[in-house]
Amino acid sequence: MTVCELCRDGALAMLGQICKPRLRKRARKPGVLPYLCLVIATTTVFAVVFFDCIESWVTSARMNADLEPHAGIIPLQSVPPTRPEEFLLMPSPLVCQRAKPYIITMVTSAPANQRARQAIRDTWGGEVEVTGLRVMTLFIVGVPSDPALGKLLIVEARERGDLIQGRFLDTYSNLTLKTLSMLGWARRFCPQAHFMAKVDDDVLFNPSALLHFLNKSRNPYEHGDLYLGRVHIRVAPNRDPSSKHYLPTGTYSASVFPDYCSGTTYVLSRSALLKISLAATASALSTPLPPEDIFVGMCARAAGVLPSHCPLFSGGPRVPYGRCCYQAMVSVHRVAPRDMLRYWADLHTLPPCSWLSVRASLGLCKVRAWLGVALGIKQDV
């Protein structure tokens, strides 16, 4: 019996203890209390098992859908193609043509995060085929301020063959430039991929869970303009000049941003990638630049692409570890390299969880995460 099953059974036992004394007192007098306890127990179990479905429904209902289709998109031929010389380091231009990936995962990483990149290579990034479909993982970095670190990147790129380096200084304020380079590279050099996943290097990504979600109700090759992730709704710009997220009214005057997917992980179909990338190329870059995930959301709005919310993506409260829960999650962020290795091994050495165990574990993980935020409790992942 898993920890989540014990928690579920414990909750039901506690509810039984609450109802039991009163039921004994009224054993001879039929009343509504037994039925009320049954309704409460059934509702509690249902809410836990289908917590992600409820979250998805609530989030989708609150999303702003008043977009004009393809507003502001420009013709493909009017945008100059990405040139190889715009990248200091990159795999062979034919890497996608040879591998023909169904999903290409682009991991945004800092130059100094060698341990994080290696942990990804040793876990989910090392997979080349999932459920019969080809997957490929590449890393994108900028130019480090330390020349010695730049030399180490050259060695890493030569040995691993999975590193892309753009011509920009790798700083927090330039994350949007990193995203522009990522979108441009994928558009130019990987037209074979049906989907591109953008993932941070502290994220435990699950390609199998993503493919299961994508293909369970649709043709895997027909997804239209898909911009999928954990959607942030009605986020207001930060007007505090001392904040690293500061955005003055001269740069962005509206009171809220368009709905956008969390930058920790999001997925774009090929058509959405093309439209958002072209809109990004045509956009005037302000100073300061908006955060990269907000920038992608703004470009998606300009291109007429709506974000789609999936509760199996991280980007909200930290999700505490649970084997059955993590088997269902597409992505979990804030995972240290040593934990990524440990979790991935645990997920794949033990028998898979049953449907009920996955549903209960997923619900309990979500409840614990939100309760931790509400109560100010620090969760250990």
C-alpha positions as CSV (number, residue, x, y, z in Angstrom):
1,M,0.0,0.0,0.0
2,T,1.4,3.4,-1.0
3,V,1.7,6.4,1.2
4,C,-1.1,8.1,-0.8
5,E,-3.4,5.2,-0.3
6,L,-2.7,5.3,3.5
7,C,-3.5,9.0,3.6
8,R,-6.7,8.4,1.6
9,D,-7.8,5.6,3.9
10,G,-6.8,7.6,7.0
11,A,-9.0,10.5,5.8
12,L,-11.9,8.2,5.3
13,A,-11.3,6.6,8.7
14,M,-11.2,10.0,10.4
15,L,-14.5,10.9,8.8
16,G,-15.9,7.6,10.0
17,Q,-14.9,8.4,13.6
18,I,-16.7,11.7,13.3
19,C,-19.9,10.2,12.1
20,K,-19.8,7.0,14.1
21,P,-20.7,8.3,17.6
22,R,-23.6,10.3,16.3
23,L,-24.9,7.3,14.3
24,R,-24.9,5.1,17.4
25,K,-26.9,7.7,19.3
26,R,-29.5,7.9,16.6
27,A,-29.5,4.2,15.6
28,R,-33.2,4.0,16.5
29,K,-34.1,7.3,14.9
30,P,-33.5,7.4,11.2
31,G,-32.3,10.8,10.1
32,V,-30.3,12.7,7.5
33,L,-26.9,12.4,9.2
34,P,-25.9,9.0,7.8
35,Y,-26.7,10.3,4.3
36,L,-24.9,13.5,5.0
37,C,-21.8,11.7,6.1
38,L,-22.0,9.5,3.0
39,V,-22.3,12.5,0.7
40,I,-19.3,14.2,2.4
41,A,-17.2,11.1,2.2
42,T,-18.1,10.5,-1.5
43,T,-17.5,14.2,-2.4
44,T,-14.1,14.2,-0.6
45,V,-12.9,11.1,-2.4
46,F,-14.2,12.4,-5.7
47,A,-12.5,15.8,-5.3
48,V,-9.1,14.2,-4.4
49,V,-9.3,11.6,-7.3
50,F,-10.3,14.3,-9.9
51,F,-8.5,17.3,-8.4
52,D,-6.6,18.0,-11.6
53,C,-9.8,17.9,-13.7
54,I,-11.5,20.3,-11.3
55,E,-8.4,22.6,-11.4
56,S,-8.4,22.5,-15.2
57,W,-12.1,23.3,-15.5
58,V,-11.8,26.3,-13.0
59,T,-8.7,27.7,-14.8
60,S,-10.1,27.3,-18.3
61,A,-13.4,29.0,-17.2
62,R,-11.4,32.1,-15.9
63,M,-9.2,32.4,-19.0
64,N,-9.6,35.4,-21.3
65,A,-10.5,34.2,-24.8
66,D,-11.3,37.5,-26.6
67,L,-8.5,37.2,-29.2
68,E,-8.7,38.2,-32.8
69,P,-7.5,35.3,-34.9
70,H,-4.0,35.8,-36.5
71,A,-4.0,39.5,-35.5
72,G,-0.6,41.1,-36.3
73,I,0.9,38.0,-38.0
74,I,3.1,38.7,-40.9
75,P,3.8,36.7,-44.0
76,L,6.5,34.0,-43.7
77,Q,8.5,35.3,-46.6
78,S,8.9,38.8,-45.1
79,V,10.9,37.4,-42.1
80,P,14.6,36.6,-42.7
81,P,15.5,33.0,-41.9
82,T,17.7,32.2,-38.9
83,R,21.3,32.0,-40.1
84,P,23.8,29.4,-38.7
85,E,26.3,32.2,-38.0
86,E,23.8,33.6,-35.4
87,F,24.9,30.7,-33.2
88,L,28.4,30.3,-31.8
89,L,27.9,26.6,-31.0
90,M,25.3,24.2,-32.4
91,P,24.9,20.6,-33.5
92,S,25.0,19.7,-37.1
93,P,22.3,21.6,-39.1
94,L,21.1,18.1,-40.2
95,V,20.6,16.8,-36.7
96,C,16.8,16.9,-36.9
97,Q,16.7,15.7,-40.5
98,R,18.6,12.6,-39.4
99,A,16.7,11.9,-36.2
100,K,13.2,13.0,-37.4
101,P,11.9,13.7,-33.9
102,Y,8.2,13.8,-33.1
103,I,9.0,16.0,-30.1
104,I,12.1,18.2,-29.7
105,T,12.8,19.4,-26.2
106,M,14.8,22.7,-25.9
107,V,16.3,23.1,-22.4
108,T,17.2,26.6,-21.5
109,S,20.3,26.4,-19.3
110,A,22.8,28.7,-17.7
111,P,26.5,28.1,-18.9
112,A,27.6,27.2,-15.3
113,N,24.9,24.5,-14.8
114,Q,26.8,21.5,-16.1
115,R,25.5,19.3,-13.3
116,A,21.9,20.1,-14.2
117,R,22.5,19.3,-17.9
118,Q,24.3,16.0,-17.1
119,A,21.5,15.0,-14.8
120,I,19.0,15.6,-17.6
121,R,21.1,13.6,-20.0
122,D,21.2,10.7,-17.5
123,T,17.4,10.7,-17.0
124,W,14.6,11.9,-19.2
125,G,16.9,13.7,-21.7
126,G,18.6,10.5,-22.6
127,E,15.4,8.9,-24.0
128,V,15.4,8.7,-27.8
129,E,12.1,6.9,-28.3
130,V,8.9,7.0,-26.3
131,T,5.8,4.9,-27.1
132,G,7.3,4.3,-30.6
133,L,7.8,8.0,-31.3
134,R,11.2,9.7,-31.6
135,V,12.2,12.4,-29.1
136,M,15.3,14.5,-28.9
137,T,16.7,16.9,-26.3
138,L,19.0,19.9,-26.9
139,F,20.3,22.6,-24.6
140,I,20.5,26.3,-25.3
141,V,22.8,28.8,-23.5
142,G,24.2,32.2,-24.0
143,V,27.7,33.7,-23.7
144,P,29.2,33.5,-20.2
145,S,31.0,36.5,-18.7
146,D,33.9,34.1,-17.7
147,P,36.1,33.2,-20.7
148,A,37.2,30.0,-18.9
149,L,33.6,28.8,-18.7
150,G,33.2,29.6,-22.4
151,K,36.1,27.2,-23.1
152,L,34.4,24.5,-21.1
153,L,31.2,25.0,-23.1
154,I,33.2,24.4,-26.3
155,V,34.5,21.1,-24.9
156,E,31.0,20.1,-23.7
157,A,29.5,20.9,-27.1
158,R,32.2,18.8,-28.9
159,E,31.7,15.8,-26.6
160,R,28.0,15.8,-26.3
161,G,26.7,17.3,-29.5
162,D,23.6,18.7,-27.9
163,L,24.5,22.3,-27.1
164,I,23.3,25.5,-28.9
165,Q,24.9,28.8,-28.0
166,G,23.4,32.1,-29.1
167,R,25.2,35.4,-29.6
168,F,24.0,37.2,-26.4
169,L,25.3,37.6,-22.9
170,D,23.8,34.9,-20.7
171,T,22.0,37.0,-17.9
172,Y,18.6,36.9,-16.3
173,S,17.6,40.1,-18.2
174,N,18.4,38.4,-21.5
175,L,16.2,35.3,-21.0
176,T,13.9,36.7,-23.6
177,L,16.7,36.8,-26.1
178,K,17.5,33.2,-25.2
179,T,13.9,32.3,-26.0
180,L,14.0,34.2,-29.3
181,S,17.1,32.2,-30.2
182,M,15.4,29.0,-29.2
183,L,12.3,29.7,-31.3
184,G,14.4,30.8,-34.3
185,W,16.6,27.7,-34.2
186,A,13.7,25.3,-33.9
187,R,11.8,27.0,-36.7
188,R,14.8,27.0,-39.1
189,F,16.6,23.7,-38.3
190,C,13.9,21.3,-37.0
191,P,10.9,21.5,-39.3
192,Q,10.4,17.8,-38.9
193,A,9.3,18.0,-35.3
194,H,5.5,18.0,-34.7
195,F,6.0,19.6,-31.2
196,M,8.6,21.6,-29.4
197,A,8.8,21.6,-25.6
198,K,10.6,24.4,-23.8
199,V,11.9,23.2,-20.5
200,D,14.1,24.9,-17.7
201,D,17.1,22.9,-16.5
202,D,15.7,22.4,-13.0
203,V,12.6,20.6,-14.3
204,L,11.9,16.9,-14.2
205,F,10.2,16.4,-17.6
206,N,8.2,13.3,-18.5
207,P,7.9,12.8,-22.3
208,S,5.7,9.7,-21.7
209,A,3.1,11.6,-19.7
210,L,3.1,14.4,-22.3
211,L,2.5,11.9,-25.1
212,H,-0.2,10.2,-23.2
213,F,-2.0,13.5,-22.6
214,L,-1.6,14.6,-26.3
215,N,-2.7,11.4,-27.8
216,K,-5.5,10.1,-25.5
217,S,-8.3,12.0,-27.2
218,R,-6.9,13.3,-30.4
219,N,-5.0,12.3,-33.5
220,P,-1.3,12.6,-32.6
221,Y,-0.6,14.4,-35.8
222,E,-3.6,16.9,-35.7
223,H,-3.3,19.4,-32.9
224,G,-3.6,22.8,-34.7
225,D,-2.2,25.8,-32.9
226,L,-1.4,24.2,-29.5
227,Y,0.3,26.4,-26.9
228,L,0.1,24.1,-23.8
229,G,1.3,24.5,-20.2
230,R,0.3,25.9,-16.8
231,V,-1.6,29.1,-17.7
232,H,-1.2,32.2,-15.6
233,I,-4.3,34.4,-15.7
234,R,-4.6,38.1,-15.4
235,V,-1.1,38.8,-14.1
236,A,-0.4,42.5,-13.5
237,P,2.9,44.1,-14.6
238,N,5.4,44.8,-11.8
239,R,5.7,48.5,-11.4
240,D,8.3,48.4,-8.6
241,P,11.6,49.9,-10.0
242,S,13.7,47.9,-7.5
243,S,12.3,44.5,-8.8
244,K,14.0,42.4,-11.4
245,H,10.6,42.0,-13.0
246,Y,10.0,45.8,-13.3
247,L,8.1,46.9,-16.4
248,P,7.4,50.6,-16.7
249,T,4.1,51.9,-18.2
250,G,6.0,53.2,-21.2
251,T,7.0,49.7,-22.1
252,Y,3.7,48.0,-21.4
253,S,0.7,50.3,-20.5
254,A,-2.1,47.7,-20.0
255,S,-3.2,46.7,-16.4
256,V,-2.8,43.0,-17.0
257,F,-0.8,40.7,-19.4
258,P,-2.5,38.4,-21.8
259,D,-2.9,34.9,-20.4
260,Y,0.4,33.0,-20.8
261,C,2.0,29.6,-20.0
262,S,4.5,29.4,-17.2
263,G,8.0,29.5,-18.6
264,T,9.1,26.5,-16.6
265,T,7.7,24.2,-19.2
266,Y,5.4,24.7,-22.2
267,V,4.7,22.9,-25.4
268,L,4.1,24.3,-28.9
269,S,2.8,22.5,-31.9
270,R,4.6,23.1,-35.2
271,S,2.0,25.6,-36.5
272,A,1.9,27.5,-33.2
273,L,5.7,27.6,-33.1
274,L,5.8,29.2,-36.6
275,K,3.2,31.8,-35.8
276,I,4.6,32.8,-32.4
277,S,8.2,32.8,-33.7
278,L,7.3,35.1,-36.6
279,A,5.3,37.4,-34.3
280,A,8.4,37.5,-32.0
281,T,10.7,38.3,-34.9
282,A,8.4,41.1,-36.0
283,S,8.0,42.6,-32.5
284,A,10.0,45.6,-31.4
285,L,12.1,44.7,-28.4
286,S,11.6,47.1,-25.5
287,T,14.0,48.1,-22.7
288,P,13.6,46.5,-20.3
289,L,12.5,43.3,-21.9
290,P,9.4,41.6,-20.4
291,P,10.0,38.2,-18.8
292,E,10.4,35.5,-21.4
293,D,7.2,33.6,-20.7
294,I,5.2,36.8,-20.7
295,F,6.8,37.8,-24.0
296,V,5.9,34.5,-25.5
297,G,2.3,35.0,-24.3
298,M,2.2,38.5,-25.9
299,C,3.5,37.1,-29.2
300,A,0.9,34.3,-29.0
301,R,-1.8,36.9,-28.6
302,A,-0.5,38.9,-31.5
303,A,-0.5,35.6,-33.6
304,G,-4.0,34.7,-32.5
305,V,-2.9,31.6,-30.6
306,L,-4.7,30.8,-27.4
307,P,-2.9,29.1,-24.4
308,S,-4.3,25.8,-23.2
309,H,-4.1,24.9,-19.5
310,C,-2.9,21.5,-18.3
311,P,-2.7,20.8,-14.6
312,L,-0.1,18.2,-15.2
313,F,2.5,21.0,-15.8
314,S,4.4,22.7,-13.0
315,G,4.6,26.4,-12.6
316,G,2.4,27.0,-9.6
317,P,3.1,25.7,-6.0
318,R,5.9,23.2,-5.6
319,V,4.6,19.7,-6.0
320,P,6.0,17.4,-3.2
321,Y,7.4,14.0,-4.4
322,G,5.1,11.0,-4.7
323,R,6.0,8.1,-7.0
324,C,2.5,7.7,-8.4
325,C,2.0,11.4,-8.6
326,Y,5.2,12.0,-10.6
327,Q,4.3,9.2,-13.0
328,A,1.3,11.3,-14.1
329,M,3.0,14.8,-14.1
330,V,4.3,16.1,-17.3
331,S,6.7,18.4,-15.6
332,V,7.8,19.3,-12.0
333,H,10.1,22.3,-11.4
334,R,12.6,23.1,-8.7
335,V,14.2,19.7,-8.8
336,A,17.9,19.5,-7.9
337,P,20.2,17.3,-10.1
338,R,20.8,14.7,-7.3
339,D,17.0,14.5,-6.7
340,M,16.3,14.2,-10.4
341,L,18.5,11.2,-10.6
342,R,16.9,9.6,-7.6
343,Y,13.3,10.3,-8.6
344,W,13.8,9.1,-12.2
345,A,15.3,5.8,-10.9
346,D,12.4,5.4,-8.5
347,L,9.9,6.0,-11.2
348,H,11.3,3.4,-13.5
349,T,12.5,0.6,-11.2
350,L,9.3,-0.1,-9.4
351,P,6.0,-1.5,-11.0
352,P,3.8,1.2,-12.5
353,C,1.0,2.5,-10.2
354,S,-2.6,1.5,-10.8
355,W,-5.1,4.0,-12.2
356,L,-6.6,4.6,-8.7
357,S,-3.2,5.0,-7.1
358,V,-2.2,7.6,-9.7
359,R,-5.4,9.5,-9.3
360,A,-5.4,9.6,-5.5
361,S,-1.6,10.4,-5.4
362,L,-2.0,13.2,-7.9
363,G,-4.9,14.7,-6.0
364,L,-3.1,14.5,-2.6
365,C,0.1,16.0,-4.0
366,K,-1.9,18.9,-5.4
367,V,-3.8,19.4,-2.2
368,R,-0.5,19.3,-0.1
369,A,1.1,21.8,-2.5
370,W,-1.8,24.3,-2.2
371,L,-2.1,23.8,1.5
372,G,1.6,24.5,1.9
373,V,1.2,27.8,0.1
374,A,-1.9,28.8,2.1
375,L,-0.3,27.9,5.4
376,G,3.2,29.2,4.6
377,I,4.7,25.8,5.0
378,K,7.9,25.0,3.1
379,Q,7.5,21.8,1.1
380,D,10.4,19.4,0.6
381,V,10.5,18.0,-2.8
